[in-house]
Amino acid sequence: MALPSEQRLVRRIVRHYLRYDPENPFIFISALLAFLGIAAGVMVLMIAMGIMNGTQKEFEKKLFVMNYPLTVVSFGKGVRQETVEKIRKAFPDMKVSPFYSTQVIAKHGGAIQGGMLYGVDFAAEAAINPIFAKAIEGNLTLPPPRYSLVAGDDLVDLLDAPVGTKITLVFSQYQAAGLGTLPLQKRFRLVGTFNSGLKAYDKAIIYTTLGAFHKILKKDPDRFDGVHLYTQDPMEKIAAVKTLLPDDADVEGWWQQNGNFFSAMQMEKKALFLVLLLIILVASLNIISSLLMTVMSRRREIALLRTLGATRREIRQIFFRLGVVIGSAGILVGTLLGFLGIWVLTHFDIVTLPADVYGTSRLPVDLLWSDFFMILAGTTLIVLLSALYPARKAASTDPLSVLRNE
């Protein structure tokens, strides 16, 4: 289909102005810098957003393992056994693991380390926590001895206590000793170790049996400090679980327990997006300067086109399309480079991270399509706005004044 004469004229002149002009090399260089700046900005934005999303998902996965989908907590004397049975009856597919918790100090040889001790049913906990299940797999028969202990690899390394040795736990409660009191302490046998991928957890979390809490701390067997719940859709079931609880208990989702952390990551992601968008904004200034220099150097040509019948609309289209072509080429090349960079970072260990800080030694990259389209939308808007002013400036050229003076 043949193009109208107006469109053919605009396209031909745009192609002419995109060529290198030996008489005005700085115009071509400025346009090239604008193209490279936009391409670099799009590429960096894609990779940065991919890294932010990948890091957030990696943290979410690690925290989900050790925080459980839902946790029932008590504000009174504990969660009653009858409440646990209500939950089991109302949600037969939901896995339930009641627990006790207290702070302790672990000692072995001359090494000591503080931690959080959880009393759990080993079978129930293994059903909802794959890290714990892997730690006890093949190490003991269920139910385990009362004073069995499962600890993180980092804690075991600090205490220099291999599996099978006895570790002394010092509790915050006191017991009478002669004319005074001493902290309550008990020796436990280490039967397994786990590695969650987060050193903060592997140094501090310790598991033992419910019976140990009953015997040492005199815990009521019919009341628990809390209940861990596992379900595939916790956000949908949290409200239903809450209706089964008494007034002195509540239920929290893993996203609520770590809400501040993920809110901070979302804020960092938005701030990073805006800061990196400034790269594209700076590159767009090169589009403006390049087009303005083209307008100034082509004033006589613009005046001649006007006298030969070209309208203001055609002149405006020429320079607007010139800016759009430069910006669109930068967006296209930047997108290709961005996907290439993400592929390289995903398949090759170019960047390694400290696992104790980030939970993984490999750089996680996962670009969401929503972020990708937001990058394209923001960049396209900047390019269109950058091409608008020079196009209007060119269209406002007075041919009589130019031909009279030049």
C-alpha positions in Angstrom: 0.0 0.0 0.0 1.5 3.3 -1.1 2.1 5.9 1.6 0.6 9.4 1.2 3.0 12.0 -0.1 3.1 13.7 3.3 4.3 10.5 5.0 6.8 9.8 2.3 8.3 13.3 2.7 8.5 13.0 6.5 10.1 9.5 6.3 12.7 10.5 3.7 13.8 13.6 5.6 14.0 11.7 8.8 16.3 9.1 7.2 18.4 12.0 5.8 18.8 13.7 9.2 19.9 10.4 10.8 22.9 10.1 8.5 26.3 11.3 9.6 26.9 14.9 8.5 30.6 15.7 8.2 29.8 19.4 8.4 28.1 19.0 11.7 29.7 16.0 13.5 28.6 17.1 17.0 25.0 16.6 16.1 25.5 13.0 15.2 27.7 12.4 18.3 25.0 14.0 20.5 22.4 11.7 19.0 24.7 8.7 19.5 25.2 9.6 23.1 21.5 9.9 23.6 21.0 6.4 22.0 23.7 4.9 24.2 22.5 6.6 27.4 18.9 5.3 26.9 20.2 1.8 26.1 22.4 1.7 29.2 19.6 3.1 31.3 17.1 0.5 30.2 19.7 -2.3 30.6 20.7 -1.2 34.1 17.0 -0.8 35.2 16.1 -4.3 34.0 19.1 -5.9 35.8 18.6 -3.9 39.0 14.9 -4.7 39.2 15.6 -8.3 38.5 18.2 -8.4 41.3 15.9 -6.7 43.7 13.0 -9.1 42.9 15.3 -12.1 43.0 16.8 -11.1 46.4 13.3 -10.5 47.9 12.1 -13.9 46.7 15.2 -15.6 48.1 14.7 -14.0 51.5 11.0 -14.8 51.3 11.8 -18.5 50.6 14.3 -18.7 53.4 12.1 -16.9 55.9 9.1 -19.0 54.9 10.9 -22.2 55.8 11.7 -21.2 59.4 8.7 -18.9 60.1 5.8 -21.2 59.0 2.7 -20.1 57.0 0.6 -19.4 60.1 1.4 -19.3 63.8 -1.1 -19.3 66.7 0.1 -17.2 69.6 -1.3 -16.7 73.1 -1.6 -13.6 75.2 -2.7 -15.5 78.3 -1.6 -18.8 79.9 -1.1 -20.6 76.5 -3.0 -22.2 73.6 -5.3 -24.9 75.0 -5.2 -28.4 73.6 -8.9 -28.2 72.8 -8.2 -25.2 70.5 -5.6 -27.3 68.7 -8.2 -30.1 68.3 -10.7 -27.6 66.9 -8.2 -26.5 64.3 -7.4 -30.1 63.3 -11.2 -30.9 63.0 -12.0 -27.8 61.0 -9.1 -28.2 58.7 -8.2 -31.9 58.2 -5.7 -31.1 55.5 -3.8 -28.5 57.6 -0.7 -29.7 59.4 -0.4 -28.7 63.0 2.7 -28.6 65.3 2.3 -27.2 68.9 5.4 -25.9 70.6 7.0 -24.4 73.7 9.8 -21.8 73.6 12.3 -20.3 75.9 15.7 -18.6 75.8 18.7 -20.7 76.8 22.5 -20.6 76.9 24.2 -23.6 75.3 27.5 -24.8 76.7 30.0 -27.4 75.6 33.6 -27.5 76.7 34.7 -23.9 77.1 32.3 -22.5 74.4 28.9 -20.9 75.2 26.3 -19.5 72.9 22.8 -18.1 73.5 19.8 -19.3 71.6 16.1 -20.0 71.4 14.9 -23.4 72.5 11.7 -24.9 71.0 10.0 -27.9 72.4 8.1 -29.7 69.6 6.6 -33.0 68.6 9.4 -34.3 66.3 7.0 -36.1 64.0 4.6 -33.2 63.7 7.4 -30.7 63.2 9.1 -32.8 60.6 5.8 -32.8 58.6 5.7 -29.0 58.3 9.4 -28.2 58.3 11.5 -29.9 55.6 14.7 -28.5 57.2 14.0 -30.1 60.5 12.8 -33.3 58.8 16.2 -33.6 56.9 18.0 -33.0 60.2 16.5 -36.0 62.0 16.2 -38.3 58.9 17.9 -41.6 59.7 19.4 -40.3 63.0 16.8 -41.6 65.4 13.5 -43.5 65.7 10.3 -41.6 66.7 9.4 -40.8 69.3 12.9 -39.7 70.3 14.4 -39.8 73.8 13.1 -37.0 76.0 16.3 -35.1 76.2 17.2 -35.1 72.5 18.5 -32.0 70.8 18.5 -30.7 67.2 20.6 -27.6 66.5 21.9 -25.5 63.6 25.2 -26.3 61.9 26.7 -22.9 62.9 25.8 -23.3 66.6 27.3 -26.8 66.6 30.4 -25.6 65.0 30.8 -22.8 67.6 30.4 -25.3 70.4 32.5 -27.9 68.6 30.0 -30.6 69.4 29.5 -33.3 66.8 26.3 -35.4 66.7 26.1 -37.8 69.6 27.8 -35.5 72.2 26.0 -34.0 75.2 25.4 -30.2 75.3 24.4 -28.4 78.5 21.5 -25.9 78.3 21.2 -23.2 80.9 17.7 -21.9 81.4 16.5 -18.5 82.6 14.6 -20.1 85.5 16.4 -20.7 88.8 16.4 -23.6 91.2 17.2 -23.8 94.9 20.8 -24.8 95.7 21.9 -24.8 99.4 21.3 -21.4 100.9 20.9 -19.7 97.4 19.7 -20.3 93.9 21.4 -21.4 90.7 20.2 -21.2 87.1 18.4 -24.3 86.0 20.5 -26.5 83.6 20.2 -29.8 81.9 22.4 -31.9 79.6 20.9 -32.9 76.2 22.2 -35.3 73.6 22.6 -33.8 70.1 20.9 -36.1 67.7 20.8 -34.0 64.5 21.8 -30.7 62.9 20.1 -28.6 60.3 21.2 -25.9 57.8 18.5 -23.4 56.9 20.7 -21.3 54.7 20.5 -18.3 57.1 23.3 -18.1 59.7 21.1 -16.0 62.0 18.8 -19.0 62.4 21.5 -21.7 62.4 23.2 -20.0 65.3 20.2 -19.4 67.4 17.5 -22.0 67.0 17.5 -25.3 68.9 14.8 -28.0 69.1 14.0 -30.5 71.8 11.0 -32.6 72.8 7.7 -31.5 74.4 8.5 -33.9 77.2 11.7 -32.0 78.1 9.7 -28.9 78.8 7.1 -30.8 80.8 9.9 -32.3 83.0 12.3 -29.4 83.4 10.1 -26.3 83.2 6.9 -28.0 84.5 4.9 -26.9 81.4 1.2 -27.9 81.4 0.8 -30.7 78.8 -2.6 -29.3 77.9 -1.4 -25.7 77.1 1.2 -24.6 74.6 3.1 -21.4 74.0 2.0 -21.5 70.4 1.0 -23.6 67.4 2.7 -23.7 64.0 0.3 -24.3 61.1 1.1 -25.4 57.5 -1.3 -24.8 54.6 -0.8 -24.0 51.0 -3.1 -21.0 51.1 -2.5 -19.2 54.4 -3.8 -15.8 53.3 -7.2 -17.3 52.5 -7.5 -19.4 55.7 -6.1 -17.0 58.3 -9.5 -15.4 58.9 -11.2 -18.8 59.3 -8.6 -19.9 61.8 -9.0 -16.7 63.8 -12.7 -17.5 64.3 -11.8 -20.7 66.1 -9.5 -19.0 68.7 -10.4 -17.8 72.2 -10.1 -14.2 73.2 -6.6 -14.7 74.6 -5.1 -16.1 71.4 -4.5 -14.8 67.9 -3.0 -16.0 64.6 -0.2 -14.4 62.5 0.9 -15.0 59.0 4.5 -15.2 57.9 4.0 -12.0 55.9 2.8 -10.2 59.1 5.7 -11.4 61.2 8.2 -10.0 58.6 6.0 -7.1 57.4 8.5 -4.4 58.2 11.3 -6.2 56.4 9.4 -6.7 53.2 8.0 -3.1 53.3 11.5 -1.8 53.6 12.6 -3.9 50.5 9.6 -2.6 48.5 10.6 1.0 49.4 14.2 0.3 48.4 13.0 -1.1 45.1 10.8 1.9 44.3 13.7 4.3 45.3 16.1 2.4 43.2 13.7 2.5 40.2 13.4 6.3 40.5 17.1 6.8 40.9 18.0 4.7 37.9 15.3 6.3 35.8 17.4 9.5 36.2 19.9 7.8 33.9 17.3 7.7 31.2 16.2 11.3 32.0 19.8 12.5 31.6 20.1 10.6 28.3 16.9 12.3 27.1 18.6 15.7 27.6 21.0 14.6 24.8 18.0 13.9 22.6 16.7 17.4 23.3 20.1 19.0 22.6 20.7 16.9 19.5 17.4 17.8 18.0 17.8 21.5 18.9 21.2 21.6 17.2 19.7 19.9 14.2 16.9 22.5 14.1 19.5 25.3 14.3 21.7 23.9 11.7 18.8 23.1 9.3 17.0 26.4 9.6 17.5 27.2 5.9 16.2 23.8 4.9 13.2 24.1 7.1 12.5 27.6 5.6 12.8 26.2 2.1 10.5 23.3 2.9 7.9 25.8 4.2 8.1 27.9 1.1 7.7 24.8 -1.1 4.5 23.9 0.7 5.4 21.9 3.7 3.1 22.6 6.6 3.9 23.2 10.3 2.4 19.8 11.0 4.9 18.1 8.6 7.9 19.9 10.1 6.8 19.0 13.6 6.4 15.3 12.6 9.9 15.3 11.1 11.6 16.3 14.2 9.3 14.4 16.6 9.9 11.2 14.7 13.6 11.9 14.6 13.6 11.9 18.5 11.3 8.9 18.7 13.6 6.9 16.4 16.7 7.7 18.5 14.8 6.9 21.7 13.1 3.7 20.4 16.4 2.4 19.1 17.9 2.9 22.5 15.0 1.2 24.2 15.2 -1.8 21.8 19.0 -2.3 22.2 18.7 -1.7 26.0 16.0 -4.4 26.3 18.1 -6.9 24.4 21.2 -6.1 26.5 19.1 -6.3 29.7 17.8 -9.8 28.9 21.3 -10.8 27.9 22.7 -9.5 31.2 20.1 -11.3 33.2 20.8 -14.6 31.3 24.5 -14.3 32.0 24.0 -13.5 35.7 21.5 -16.4 36.0 23.7 -19.0 34.3 27.2 -18.0 35.4 28.6 -17.2 38.9 30.0 -13.9 37.9 29.0 -12.3 41.2 29.2 -14.2 44.5 27.5 -13.1 47.7 28.2 -13.9 51.4 25.7 -16.6 52.3 25.5 -15.5 55.9 24.2 -12.1 54.9 22.0 -12.8 51.9 21.1 -16.5 52.5 22.6 -17.5 49.2 26.0 -17.3 47.6 24.6 -17.0 44.0 23.2 -13.6 42.8 19.4 -14.2 42.5 17.9 -12.5 39.4 14.2 -12.6 38.6 12.7 -9.8 36.5 8.9 -9.5 36.8 6.9 -8.8 33.7 5.1 -6.0 35.6 8.5 -4.3 36.3 9.6 -4.8 32.7 6.5 -3.1 31.3 6.8 -0.3 33.9 10.4 0.3 32.7 9.2 0.4 29.1 6.4 2.7 29.9 8.5 5.1 31.9 11.3 5.2 29.3 8.8 5.7 26.4 7.1 8.6 28.2 10.5 10.3 28.8 11.5 9.9 25.1 8.1 11.2 23.8 8.3 14.3 26.1 12.0 14.9 25.0 11.1 14.9 21.3 8.1 17.2 21.8 9.7 20.6 22.5 12.3 20.5 19.7 9.6 19.4 17.2 7.5 22.4 18.3 10.5 24.7 18.1 11.2 23.5 14.5 7.6 24.0 13.5 7.6 27.6 14.8 10.5 28.6 12.5 9.5 31.7 10.4 10.7 31.0 6.8 10.6 34.8 5.8 12.8 35.8 8.7 15.3 33.0 8.1 15.6 33.5 4.3 15.9 37.3 4.8 18.8 36.9 7.3 20.6 33.9 5.9 
